[in-house]
Amino acid sequence: MTTNTSPTTLNRAMLLSRGARISAGVLAAGTAGGVLAATAAADPLSPSDIALVRLLVGVELLTADFYGQAIAASNTSSKVRRYLTIAHNNEREHYAAVSGILSGAGLTPATSDDIEFSYPRNTFATESSIVNQAVKLETLALGAYLGALTTVQAVVLNTVIGKVAASEAQHQSTFTAAAGGRPFSVAFPPALTVASVSNALDAYTA
């Protein structure tokens, strides 16, 4: 199954838009589970941090969309479906956190209404194709957040970014095991650059 694309307002220019330097206010709202607490910052976010957070919003929109479609396909075992559901809920909470950074800065974050993602042919055809795609997307998400930790200027954002990275690592490990691979191997997962993440997102929006 492949989702067809349509004209969208969410593209690389939007994701990397520098925006304005204005007071950040409340950076991140707490999630339903209370994992991420609300944080205030007196200083404005830098243009580069705003662009970085917009990119992370794009990552969360992609992963949440994927898991939603994977669940709707209804062709996985109950165990895998449970993992998909948990991951879907996690990604929605991640989105609330990172989009809240932009909202707190007086900016408007992209939403699921702004884009239709497309996936490789037959992505949702079987359980195997679903879990393999999940591994690819979680590798992207983990790399994006690890990369963000190395480039973000506002230290106050590190806690949110670090916690989301840990969650994405759990997802990657779980779906790697479900795909028949090793749940963990490398001691230091690779961080991705902004350009690499942006290019990867383009592949799902072309």
Sequence and secondary structure as in RCSB ss.txt:
>XXXX:A:sequence
MTTNTSPTTLNRAMLLSRGARISAGVLAAGTAGGVLAATAAADPLSPSDIALVRLLVGVELLTADFYGQAIAASN
TSSKVRRYLTIAHNNEREHYAAVSGILSGAGLTPATSDDIEFSYPRNTFATESSIVNQAVKLETLALGAYLGALT
TVQAVVLNTVIGKVAASEAQHQSTFTAAAGGRPFSVAFPPALTVASVSNALDAYTA
>XXXX:A:secstr
        S SHHHHT      EEEE     TTS S   EEEEE  HHHHHHHHHHHHHHHHHHHHHHHHHHH  
S HHHHHHHHHHHHHHHHHHHHHHHHHHHTT     GGG      TTTTSSHHHHHHHHHHHHHHHHHHHHHHHH
H   GGGHHHHHHHHHHHHHHHHHHHHHTTS S   SS     HHHHHHHHHHTT 
